[in-house]
Each structure stands twice: as C-alpha cells, then as structure tokens.
Amino acid sequence: GSENGIALVDRDFQRITIYPVDCVPCSRIHALLCRKDTVLFGTGNGVLRLETMGTTEDFNDDVRLEIYDTDGLPSNNVTALAANDRFWIGTDAGLARCARDFLQIDVYTTARGLLDNHVNCVAASDTLVLVGTDNGLNRFHAGRFDTLLVGSAIRDIEISGDTVMLGMDSLRQIGIYYAGSQ
C-alpha cells in the first residue's frame, strides 16, 4: 500500500500487480493487515476489507466490504490496524474495536480513556492491546484503558512474546516497555 494504491508483489519479487483503483475507496493507503485470506486496508477514506477467496492474484473473485464513519468508525482517515479476536482501527479521531463481521463497532476516544484521539499505531495479541498516540501509550484491559506512558509520542509498537518494543519520539527513539511473563 502507498499513496498510489495497492500493489501485490509475488513471492519471488519478479512481478508487481496493481489492484484496480476503482475497487478501492481511496488511493492513499495508510495501514495494512493480513490474516489468511482477509486483508484490511486503512485508507484516507475508510477501511477496505478484501476476502481473497484463496486466490490473491485473481482480483475478480474478491469479496469487498468498505467501512466508513457512517458505519460507525470515528473518522474515515484510518491511521492504524491491528487484530486479535476483533479488528482494532485507529483513526485521527479515535479508536474503533470491531467484530470480525463489522456488525458491531465500539468507539473509544479521550472521553473513554484514550490519551489522545489521534491514534498513531495499534498492536494486539491474544491478551494485550496497546495504542500509541502523540501523548503516550494506552493499554486496553478489562474493557477500559490504562495509561502506561505519558509525554512521549508513540509512532510504532511491536509485541514479541512478553516484550513490547516502542518506536518513540525523535528524542528517545526506541523504548522497551515490558519484559517478563504476563
């Protein structure tokens, strides 16, 4: 994904196939998430969910679903995507927790515990959801947000086992948040 749409690169890096632009809600792709035959694209105009039906190179059989603020997202400007048993969609106006079929969408903002409504990144595992903003790091636990770090912009999050790596603001660069058993 890029500012110019979606491209599929084959495993050998020999061929690039461009996804039809008329099948995408916006050519500005900000985030990607792949789970087996399901691919989510976070764009400047909502989310596109593709079910590739096991044929990633055949775009004609793809089942497409577009999700917008009118469907329950806090904003159409999607900035981050993550998944565990649900999809987590970060936007410039809050965070959405969505059922896999997108029939239920819960929205979280500063009014519900987020440090900032502009979500830079989201990371999820089976037991952990972390949200990075310009104002710090939140953890979603037991239906609410805990504040883990304040005063540093979090640009990226990677969960690896029981350790969390943070891409932080330009002054602090990288942080390791947690190491040890959960």
Buried (B, 14 or more C-beta within 10 A) or exposed (E): BEEEBBEBEEEEEEEEEEBEEEBBBBBBBBBEBEEEBBBBBBBBBBBBBBBBEEEBEEBEEBEEEBBBBEBBBBBBBBBBBBBBEBBBBBBBBBBBBBEEEBEEBEBBBEEEBBBBBBBBBBBBBEEBBBBBBBBBBBBBEEEEBEEBBEEBBBBBBEBEEEEBBBBBBEEEEEBEBBEEEE
